[in-house]
Amino acid sequence: MAEHYSSFSRGGTGWLLQRITAAFLIVVLAFHFFQLHFVNHAADVTFAGTQARMENVGYFLTMVLFLITGTFHGVNGVYNALVNQGLEGTQKKVVLAVLSLAGIALIAQGIWVAVAMAGWT
């Protein structure tokens, strides 16, 4: 029987945040799917329509939270998968720094685009 190892300590903050973000992403993905396949059919989605949706504060905040949550969930998951594979020491610190900077850059770029799409520039 193979030994099971996880860098997430059960009940720890990282473990909890990974589960909370997963649950949030499931709900927002369902909303996104419903919005773009039933309310606005995919063939009817246009740049102007997307801009109009982004002007709605509720939609804008939902998409920004989706961006932040998805980025955290992905970066945290990749980091912990690498730790599970044996990453340690200086390499672990460098990978954490690189992934953190990439996550921050992705969120900053995404918010910049969302603000521009909403016409609030």
C-alpha angles and dihedrals in degrees: 000000000000119000114249115222129176129178087213110091105218108253092014124130095257091048092049095046091049090055095043092050090047091054092046091049092052091054095045092045089053089050091047092048092047092046095049100037105034109020096034111018113226092244090055097051109115136174090250091050091050090050090051092051091048090055088066105092094215093051091044093052091046092053093046091049088048089053094048095043094046092048093049093045093050097043093044091048095049092046093050092045089055091047088051088055090058105271109160146149120015093351090057091052093047093048091048091051094047094046091046092051091046090050093049091048091049092050093046092049092045094050090047090054092044091052091048091048090051090053093239096127 
